[in-house]
Amino acid sequence: MKDINSLYNLIRQTSYDIHVYHGHGHLEKVYENALAHRLHKQGLIVEQQAPIKVYDEDDTLIGDYFADILVDNHLILELKTAKNLCM
């Protein structure tokens, strides 16, 4: 596993490259598949829709979460797409 900052920078650059190539207007799943594919090609362990159990402080199971992408069993990516951004 790379250190977290290197991993973050790699994911950020890969995400930007996907945006430049594919542009905007696709559904979130298209970008998720593209990012998972490109990260996997770079030798990272990538799992899409990774199930993660969520526990409360007393170890009570309070729900399940599905991460859009889990990278190297360490970093959770939650993707969002939008038609436009309001600032």
SVG drawing of the C-alpha trace seen along z (x, -y; Angstrom):
<svg xmlns="http://www.w3.org/2000/svg" viewBox="-29 -31 33 37">
<polyline fill="none" stroke="black" stroke-width="0.4" points="0.0,0.0 1.2,-3.5 1.2,-6.1 -2.2,-7.9 -1.1,-11.2 0.4,-9.4 -2.7,-7.4 -4.9,-10.4 -2.9,-12.3 -3.1,-9.3 -6.8,-9.0 -7.3,-12.8 -5.2,-12.9 -6.9,-9.8 -10.4,-11.3 -9.4,-14.5 -8.1,-12.5 -11.4,-10.6 -13.2,-13.9 -11.1,-15.3 -11.5,-12.2 -15.2,-11.5 -16.5,-15.0 -19.7,-15.5 -23.2,-14.2 -22.8,-10.5 -24.5,-8.6 -22.5,-8.1 -22.0,-4.4 -20.1,-5.2 -17.6,-7.3 -17.4,-4.7 -16.6,-2.0 -14.0,-4.2 -12.3,-5.1 -12.3,-1.5 -10.9,-0.3 -8.1,-2.9 -7.1,-2.4 -7.0,1.4 -4.8,0.9 -2.3,-1.0 -2.0,2.0 -4.3,1.0 -6.8,3.3 -10.2,2.0 -13.6,3.1 -16.8,1.6 -19.9,1.4 -17.8,2.8 -20.1,3.8 -19.0,2.3 -20.8,3.0 -21.3,0.0 -21.1,0.5 -22.0,-1.8 -19.6,-2.5 -20.9,0.6 -20.3,2.8 -24.0,2.9 -24.5,3.4 -26.4,0.3 -26.4,0.8 -24.7,1.6 -22.9,-0.8 -21.8,-0.2 -18.8,-2.2 -18.8,-3.2 -15.1,-2.2 -12.8,-0.8 -9.1,-1.2 -6.4,1.0 -8.8,2.0 -8.0,-1.4 -9.6,-4.4 -13.3,-4.8 -14.4,-6.8 -17.9,-8.1 -18.6,-9.4 -21.2,-12.1 -22.3,-13.5 -24.3,-16.7 -25.7,-18.5 -24.2,-21.7 -22.7,-23.2 -24.1,-26.2 -21.7,-28.5"/>
</svg>
